[in-house]
Each structure stands twice: as C-alpha cells, then as structure tokens.
Amino acid sequence: MRIGIKSRRKLNAMLRRTVAATRVRLSRVHDWSHHEEGAVLVEIAFSIVILLSVVFGIMAISLALYSYFFVSEAAREATRYAIVRGNSNSRPDCTSPGYATCIAQPTDIQSYVRDLAFPGVTASNITATSTWWTSTGGACGTTDSCKIPGNRVQVTVSYPYPLSIPFGPQRTLTLASTSNMVVAH
C-alpha cells in the first residue's frame, strides 16, 4: 500500500503536532514538579518533629512511672523498717543514733528512705512522713510509747517529679504512696 505525497505530508504534520503537544505537556509537568521540590523536605521535617515528640513523650511518661514505682516501693520498705523497730525491741545498742537504734524515729525513717533512692531519683527531694496509730485506729503520734507491738505504723513517701513533655507545659507531679503495717517488735 502506497501513501501519496499529500497523505505523507499530512501524516508528518500530524505527528509533529502530536510530538510538540506532548513536549508542551511534559514541560508543564516538569515545571509543576519543579515548584514542589521543597515540599517533600518540609513534610519530612514536620513528620520527624511529630515522631520525635511522641517518642520523647513516651520516654517522659515511662520515667514518671519508674519514679512512682520507686515511691511505692520506698513506702513499703520504710514501713517494714518501722515495724521491726518498735518499742519492744531489745537490741544492745539502743542508745546509738541512726539505723542501729532500737526504736524507729521519723528522722531515721526519712534517712532510710533517702538511702534507698533508685538511679534517676533525686534523694534530697524525697520526703517520708510516719505516723503511729493505736490498735483501735486512733492517732497516737510519734512518741516511743506509741510504737508498741499491735499498734499500726503508716508511712507516706512523696516525691516531686518534674514532668517535661516536648511542646507541652512543664509541670511537677507529686508522686505519693502510703503503706500501713502492724508493729511487730
């Protein structure tokens, strides 16, 4: 099949118009993508900021839970310390101050709790308050006559935890735990 010269010219002109139109479309696409080159960088920057904020927020909450675990454990340990150092304890070194005293004093309990401090917990910020109760539930105070077997001791440990979440308000959480046990010795 032979195509005449006129037909060939028409076909070539049509091909040239198609190629030219395609070039124009491709150049428009290229120009459009040229204006979007920095958009990917901005999107990645926003995504990374959000991702890191979430990761550091989870770490901050985890450290707060870790500190609360310490406060809870310290309250139980301090109460155990107090119940075995009641008024009936007859150790030979009753007159020496500190951990060797027979009868637990509030200052001894405070020092004991501060010495328990886990890594990451500021020991000087820990407070421990102790109260002795009669066996019937009435408040007895902190005198040695209140620390007899059968009475209860209550120790409350508190710790101010500085919570810092990225892009969030800085606040201090007061973590506190209370433990009650009956004086054994």
C-alpha positions as CSV (number, residue, x, y, z in Angstrom):
1,M,0.0,0.0,0.0
2,R,1.4,3.2,-1.1
3,I,0.7,6.6,0.5
4,G,0.7,9.6,-1.6
5,I,2.9,12.6,-1.0
6,K,-0.1,14.6,0.2
7,S,-1.0,12.0,2.7
8,R,2.6,11.6,3.9
9,R,2.8,15.4,4.4
10,K,-0.5,15.3,6.4
11,L,0.7,12.4,8.5
12,N,4.1,14.1,9.2
13,A,2.4,17.3,10.1
14,M,0.0,15.4,12.4
15,L,3.0,13.6,14.0
16,R,4.8,16.9,14.5
17,R,1.8,18.4,16.2
18,T,1.4,15.4,18.5
19,V,5.1,15.4,19.4
20,A,5.0,19.2,20.0
21,A,1.9,18.8,22.2
22,T,3.5,16.0,24.1
23,R,6.6,18.1,24.7
24,V,4.5,21.0,25.9
25,R,2.6,18.7,28.3
26,L,5.8,17.2,29.6
27,S,7.4,20.6,30.1
28,R,4.3,21.7,32.0
29,V,4.6,18.6,34.2
30,H,8.3,19.2,34.7
31,D,7.6,22.9,35.6
32,W,4.9,21.8,38.1
33,S,7.2,19.3,39.8
34,H,9.9,21.9,39.8
35,H,7.8,24.1,42.1
36,E,7.2,21.1,44.5
37,E,10.8,20.1,45.1
38,G,11.0,21.7,48.7
39,A,7.6,20.3,49.7
40,V,8.9,16.9,50.4
41,L,11.6,18.3,52.7
42,V,9.1,20.3,54.7
43,E,6.8,17.3,55.0
44,I,9.6,15.1,56.3
45,A,10.7,17.8,58.8
46,F,7.1,18.0,60.2
47,S,6.9,14.3,60.4
48,I,10.2,13.9,62.2
49,V,9.2,16.6,64.7
50,I,5.9,14.9,65.5
51,L,7.6,11.4,65.6
52,L,10.3,12.6,68.0
53,S,7.8,14.4,70.2
54,V,5.8,11.3,70.6
55,V,8.9,9.2,71.3
56,F,10.3,11.6,73.9
57,G,6.8,12.0,75.4
58,I,6.6,8.2,75.9
59,M,10.1,8.3,77.5
60,A,9.0,11.0,79.9
61,I,5.8,9.1,80.9
62,S,7.9,6.0,81.4
63,L,10.3,7.8,83.7
64,A,7.4,9.1,85.7
65,L,6.0,5.5,86.1
66,Y,9.5,4.4,87.1
67,S,9.6,7.1,89.8
68,Y,6.2,6.2,91.0
69,F,7.3,2.6,91.3
70,F,10.2,3.8,93.4
71,V,7.9,5.9,95.7
72,S,5.6,2.9,96.2
73,E,8.4,0.5,96.9
74,A,10.1,3.0,99.3
75,A,6.8,3.4,101.3
76,R,6.6,-0.3,101.8
77,E,10.3,-0.7,102.7
78,A,10.1,2.2,105.2
79,T,7.0,0.7,106.8
80,R,8.9,-2.6,107.1
81,Y,11.8,-0.8,108.6
82,A,9.5,0.8,111.2
83,I,7.6,-2.3,112.2
84,V,10.7,-4.2,113.3
85,R,12.0,-1.3,115.3
86,G,9.1,-0.9,117.7
87,N,9.2,-0.1,121.5
88,S,9.8,-3.8,122.5
89,N,13.0,-4.2,120.5
90,S,15.7,-5.1,123.0
91,R,18.9,-4.7,120.9
92,P,22.0,-3.9,123.0
93,D,22.9,-0.7,121.1
94,C,19.6,1.1,121.8
95,T,21.4,4.3,122.8
96,S,23.3,4.8,119.5
97,P,21.5,7.1,117.0
98,G,20.7,6.2,113.4
99,Y,19.9,2.8,111.9
100,A,21.1,0.9,114.9
101,T,18.5,2.5,117.3
102,C,16.0,0.1,118.8
103,I,13.0,2.3,118.2
104,A,12.4,3.8,114.8
105,Q,12.2,7.6,114.8
106,P,10.7,9.7,112.0
107,T,14.1,11.1,111.1
108,D,15.5,7.5,110.9
109,I,12.8,6.5,108.5
110,Q,13.4,9.7,106.4
111,S,17.1,8.8,106.2
112,Y,16.4,5.2,105.4
113,V,14.1,6.2,102.5
114,R,16.6,8.6,101.1
115,D,19.3,6.0,101.2
116,L,17.0,3.7,99.1
117,A,16.9,6.2,96.2
118,F,17.0,4.5,92.8
119,P,19.1,5.8,90.0
120,G,17.4,8.8,88.4
121,V,15.6,9.8,91.6
122,T,16.9,12.8,93.5
123,A,17.3,11.6,97.0
124,S,17.1,15.1,98.6
125,N,13.6,15.7,97.2
126,I,12.1,12.6,98.8
127,T,10.0,13.1,101.9
128,A,8.8,10.4,104.3
129,T,6.3,11.1,107.0
130,S,5.4,8.5,109.6
131,T,2.5,8.2,112.0
132,W,1.7,5.6,114.6
133,W,-1.9,4.6,115.3
134,T,-3.3,2.6,118.2
135,S,-4.7,-0.9,117.6
136,T,-8.2,0.6,117.8
137,G,-7.4,3.1,115.0
138,G,-6.9,6.3,116.9
139,A,-4.0,8.6,116.2
140,C,-1.2,8.0,118.7
141,G,1.6,10.3,117.5
142,T,5.3,9.7,117.2
143,T,6.3,9.1,120.8
144,D,8.1,5.9,121.8
145,S,5.1,4.8,123.8
146,C,3.0,4.6,120.6
147,K,5.4,2.2,119.0
148,I,4.4,-0.9,120.8
149,P,3.5,-4.2,119.1
150,G,0.0,-4.3,117.9
151,N,-0.2,-0.7,117.0
152,R,0.0,0.4,113.4
153,V,2.5,2.5,111.6
154,Q,1.7,4.5,108.5
155,V,4.5,5.8,106.2
156,T,3.7,8.2,103.4
157,V,6.5,8.8,100.9
158,S,6.2,11.6,98.3
159,Y,8.5,12.8,95.5
160,P,8.0,15.8,93.2
161,Y,8.6,14.6,89.7
162,P,9.4,17.2,87.0
163,L,7.4,16.1,84.0
164,S,8.6,17.5,80.7
165,I,6.9,16.5,77.5
166,P,8.1,18.2,74.3
167,F,5.9,21.1,73.2
168,G,3.8,20.6,76.3
169,P,3.6,22.5,79.5
170,Q,6.3,21.9,82.1
171,R,4.7,20.6,85.3
172,T,5.7,18.9,88.5
173,L,3.8,15.8,89.5
174,T,3.7,15.0,93.2
175,L,4.0,11.2,93.4
176,A,2.9,9.8,96.7
177,S,2.3,6.4,98.2
178,T,1.2,5.3,101.7
179,S,1.8,2.0,103.4
180,N,0.3,0.7,106.7
181,M,1.5,-2.3,108.8
182,V,1.3,-3.5,112.3
183,V,4.3,-3.1,114.6
184,A,5.8,-6.5,115.2
185,H,8.7,-5.9,117.6
